């Protein structure tokens, strides 16, 4: 799986975000553009482009899926090792949290 999030970088990936069920920030609006999502941050007026895998992750989060459930689903769907998928999903979530695109919810899933 390639890097999922473009235009957001430099944020450390915290360990153990798999237990989270984050939600999209209220200040973020998004639009599907040919199968990929474009996010717009109303606060800083920046656009963020998501590739197809990141778009899958975002849609799953928006549906209320936990990070752990997203990892399991993507690993099965893409026939990829769970550890590899977990690294990618956790990195995406950590970057999106650090960038304010997602809001944390540490309620155990």
Backbone as CSV, one residue per row, in Angstrom:
resi,resn,N_x,N_y,N_z,CA_x,CA_y,CA_z,C_x,C_y,C_z
1,UNK,0.852,-1.172,0.000,0.000,0.000,0.000,0.896,1.232,0.000
2,UNK,0.615,2.121,-0.873,1.403,3.340,-0.986,0.992,4.329,0.088
3,UNK,1.788,5.371,0.254,1.408,6.426,1.199,0.012,6.905,0.866
4,UNK,-0.793,6.978,1.900,-2.213,7.244,1.698,-2.577,8.712,1.666
5,UNK,-1.821,9.545,2.296,-2.224,10.939,2.450,-1.175,11.837,1.820
6,UNK,-1.616,12.705,0.931,-0.711,13.669,0.316,-0.982,15.039,0.911
7,UNK,0.019,15.878,0.893,-0.088,17.274,1.332,-0.166,17.437,2.839
8,UNK,0.007,16.389,3.583,0.108,16.487,5.039,1.317,15.641,5.398
9,UNK,2.287,16.216,6.036,3.467,15.445,6.362,4.187,16.008,7.557
10,UNK,5.217,15.293,7.962,6.048,15.752,9.043,5.498,15.480,10.430
11,UNK,4.406,14.755,10.528,3.838,14.469,11.832,4.305,13.103,12.296
12,UNK,4.718,12.974,13.538,5.122,11.666,14.047,3.919,10.739,14.137
13,UNK,4.166,9.476,13.945,3.108,8.480,14.056,3.109,7.920,15.471
14,UNK,2.066,8.222,16.253,2.035,7.667,17.605,1.726,6.178,17.562
15,UNK,2.259,5.470,18.537,1.971,4.044,18.640,0.564,3.850,19.175
16,UNK,-0.057,2.800,18.698,-1.314,2.364,19.289,-2.528,3.203,18.979
17,UNK,-2.750,3.575,17.725,-3.996,4.270,17.399,-5.075,3.288,16.965
18,UNK,-4.753,1.989,16.937,-5.705,0.987,16.472,-6.947,0.892,17.340
19,UNK,-6.882,1.347,18.574,-8.049,1.278,19.461,-8.994,2.464,19.275
20,UNK,-8.579,3.452,18.484,-9.375,4.664,18.324,-10.529,4.483,17.332
21,UNK,-11.523,5.325,17.492,-12.617,5.468,16.536,-12.759,6.963,16.256
22,UNK,-11.795,7.530,15.509,-11.827,8.974,15.266,-13.005,9.351,14.371
23,UNK,-13.297,10.641,14.334,-14.359,11.153,13.480,-13.819,12.329,12.671
24,UNK,-14.380,12.546,11.495,-13.953,13.723,10.728,-14.261,15.007,11.498
25,UNK,-13.359,15.940,11.444,-13.557,17.237,12.094,-14.726,17.958,11.440
26,UNK,-15.469,18.703,12.242,-16.596,19.482,11.726,-16.149,20.560,10.741
27,UNK,-14.886,20.916,10.785,-14.414,21.984,9.900,-13.941,21.451,8.544
28,UNK,-14.087,20.147,8.329,-13.640,19.517,7.086,-14.849,19.160,6.230
29,UNK,-14.811,19.573,4.978,-15.798,19.132,3.998,-15.049,18.343,2.934
30,UNK,-15.733,17.377,2.341,-15.046,16.575,1.345,-15.957,16.278,0.174
31,UNK,-15.277,16.016,-0.955,-15.968,15.754,-2.207,-15.252,14.630,-2.936
32,UNK,-16.023,13.736,-3.516,-15.472,12.664,-4.331,-15.138,13.217,-5.702
33,UNK,-13.906,12.975,-6.142,-13.461,13.411,-7.459,-12.836,12.196,-8.148
34,UNK,-13.607,11.568,-9.014,-13.144,10.402,-9.773,-12.600,9.302,-8.869
35,UNK,-13.339,8.989,-7.811,-12.973,7.889,-6.931,-12.023,8.241,-5.803
36,UNK,-11.484,9.432,-5.828,-10.616,9.892,-4.759,-11.301,11.061,-4.056
37,UNK,-10.934,11.269,-2.814,-11.544,12.355,-2.062,-10.624,13.569,-2.011
38,UNK,-11.242,14.724,-2.068,-10.551,15.985,-1.834,-11.189,16.585,-0.591
39,UNK,-10.356,16.861,0.405,-10.823,17.454,1.648,-10.504,18.938,1.632
40,UNK,-11.391,19.713,2.199,-11.153,21.148,2.326,-11.312,21.522,3.783
41,UNK,-10.287,22.152,4.331,-10.286,22.591,5.720,-10.808,24.019,5.760
42,UNK,-11.976,24.196,6.341,-12.607,25.516,6.391,-11.820,26.513,7.252
43,UNK,-11.045,26.003,8.186,-10.290,26.891,9.076,-9.113,27.539,8.364
44,UNK,-8.302,26.721,7.716,-7.107,27.287,7.082,-7.223,27.372,5.557
45,UNK,-8.388,26.975,5.039,-8.687,27.055,3.612,-7.674,26.312,2.754
46,UNK,-7.258,25.132,3.220,-6.340,24.283,2.465,-7.069,23.052,1.972
47,UNK,-6.662,22.621,0.796,-7.168,21.374,0.222,-6.190,20.256,0.513
48,UNK,-6.721,19.053,0.663,-5.894,17.867,0.881,-6.432,16.772,-0.027
49,UNK,-5.568,16.220,-0.866,-5.976,15.153,-1.774,-5.678,13.791,-1.175
50,UNK,-6.658,12.901,-1.220,-6.477,11.538,-0.729,-6.430,10.582,-1.907
51,UNK,-5.499,9.656,-1.864,-5.453,8.637,-2.908,-6.579,7.623,-2.662
52,UNK,-6.752,6.638,-3.539,-7.872,5.705,-3.375,-7.893,4.954,-2.038
53,UNK,-6.736,4.529,-1.547,-6.712,3.796,-0.273,-7.062,4.732,0.882
54,UNK,-6.496,5.921,0.884,-6.823,6.883,1.928,-8.294,7.262,1.868
55,UNK,-8.835,7.322,0.670,-10.258,7.608,0.516,-11.104,6.508,1.146
56,UNK,-10.675,5.251,0.974,-11.367,4.134,1.634,-11.317,4.286,3.154
57,UNK,-10.147,4.646,3.658,-9.990,4.823,5.103,-10.909,5.947,5.585
58,UNK,-10.894,7.075,4.884,-11.712,8.221,5.286,-13.195,7.852,5.289
59,UNK,-13.654,7.201,4.227,-15.073,6.821,4.163,-15.443,5.883,5.315
60,UNK,-14.547,4.967,5.649,-14.798,4.038,6.755,-14.884,4.777,8.082
61,UNK,-13.987,5.738,8.284,-14.022,6.551,9.503,-15.333,7.336,9.559
62,UNK,-15.721,7.915,8.431,-16.959,8.701,8.385,-18.186,7.834,8.692
63,UNK,-18.110,6.528,8.365,-19.203,5.598,8.695,-19.198,5.202,10.161
64,UNK,-18.103,5.521,10.862,-18.013,5.180,12.275,-17.214,3.935,12.576
65,UNK,-16.504,3.408,11.592,-15.692,2.216,11.816,-14.473,2.551,12.675
66,UNK,-14.082,1.627,13.525,-12.872,1.810,14.330,-11.643,1.592,13.455
67,UNK,-10.520,2.095,13.905,-9.267,1.913,13.174,-8.952,0.425,13.040
68,UNK,-9.152,-0.335,14.103,-8.894,-1.776,14.047,-9.754,-2.482,13.011
69,UNK,-11.029,-2.108,12.933,-11.928,-2.714,11.948,-11.522,-2.329,10.529
70,UNK,-11.069,-1.089,10.354,-10.618,-0.639,9.033,-9.401,-1.442,8.596
71,UNK,-8.481,-1.649,9.509,-7.280,-2.438,9.201,-7.683,-3.838,8.752
72,UNK,-8.562,-4.483,9.503,-8.995,-5.837,9.147,-9.664,-5.876,7.780
73,UNK,-10.537,-4.920,7.524,-11.256,-4.874,6.250,-10.313,-4.657,5.079
74,UNK,-9.408,-3.696,5.202,-8.483,-3.414,4.104,-7.505,-4.552,3.866
75,UNK,-7.045,-5.183,4.921,-6.126,-6.319,4.752,-6.811,-7.437,3.974
76,UNK,-8.071,-7.708,4.302,-8.810,-8.754,3.595,-9.103,-8.332,2.152
77,UNK,-9.572,-7.112,1.964,-9.955,-6.633,0.634,-8.777,-6.596,-0.332
78,UNK,-7.609,-6.212,0.170,-6.440,-6.057,-0.694,-5.471,-7.233,-0.595
79,UNK,-5.859,-8.275,0.146,-5.005,-9.462,0.321,-3.580,-9.041,0.699
80,UNK,-3.493,-8.147,1.661,-2.206,-7.619,2.112,-1.959,-8.051,3.551
81,UNK,-0.689,-8.165,3.936,-0.393,-8.523,5.322,-0.987,-7.499,6.294
82,UNK,-1.633,-7.991,7.344,-2.289,-7.108,8.297,-1.308,-6.105,8.906
83,UNK,-0.082,-6.544,9.193,0.906,-5.640,9.800,1.246,-4.476,8.875
84,UNK,1.348,-4.738,7.593,1.637,-3.684,6.622,0.479,-2.701,6.546
85,UNK,-0.738,-3.242,6.472,-1.933,-2.394,6.422,-2.041,-1.578,7.706
86,UNK,-1.778,-2.212,8.844,-1.857,-1.508,10.126,-0.889,-0.330,10.156
87,UNK,0.329,-0.536,9.674,1.299,0.564,9.643,0.776,1.731,8.810
88,UNK,0.229,1.428,7.637,-0.260,2.474,6.741,-1.485,3.182,7.315
89,UNK,-2.436,2.423,7.822,-3.657,3.019,8.375,-3.323,3.845,9.613
90,UNK,-2.501,3.296,10.483,-2.110,4.031,11.693,-1.391,5.334,11.342
91,UNK,-0.529,5.297,10.319,0.179,6.512,9.898,-0.806,7.543,9.348
92,UNK,-1.758,7.089,8.535,-2.772,8.004,8.002,-3.560,8.653,9.134
93,UNK,-4.041,7.830,10.060,-4.847,8.347,11.167,-4.025,9.313,12.023
94,UNK,-2.794,8.956,12.326,-1.948,9.830,13.143,-1.724,11.171,12.456
95,UNK,-1.447,11.159,11.148,-1.231,12.400,10.408,-2.512,13.228,10.342
96,UNK,-3.644,12.567,10.110,-4.917,13.288,10.024,-5.313,13.869,11.382
97,UNK,-5.022,13.149,12.455,-5.281,13.692,13.796,-4.387,14.893,14.063
98,UNK,-3.095,14.748,13.759,-2.146,15.837,14.000,-2.488,17.061,13.160
99,UNK,-3.021,16.847,11.963,-3.383,17.949,11.094,-4.758,18.526,11.361
100,UNK,-5.483,17.949,12.318,-6.801,18.456,12.662,-7.910,18.030,11.719
101,UNK,-7.610,17.111,10.805,-8.639,16.620,9.887,-9.603,15.672,10.595
102,UNK,-9.063,14.936,11.560,-9.860,14.016,12.369,-9.848,14.469,13.813
103,UNK,-10.913,14.119,14.514,-11.011,14.360,15.952,-10.867,13.019,16.660
104,UNK,-10.093,12.972,17.740,-9.924,11.694,18.437,-11.166,11.285,19.209
105,UNK,-11.352,10.017,19.316,-12.368,9.432,20.180,-11.715,8.184,20.737
106,UNK,-11.293,8.234,21.983,-10.577,7.100,22.554,-11.493,6.082,23.205
107,UNK,-12.775,6.120,22.856,-13.694,5.109,23.353,-13.285,3.781,22.747
108,UNK,-13.022,2.760,23.562,-12.612,1.482,23.002,-13.651,0.952,22.015
109,UNK,-13.151,0.472,20.901,-14.048,-0.076,19.876,-14.290,-1.549,20.108
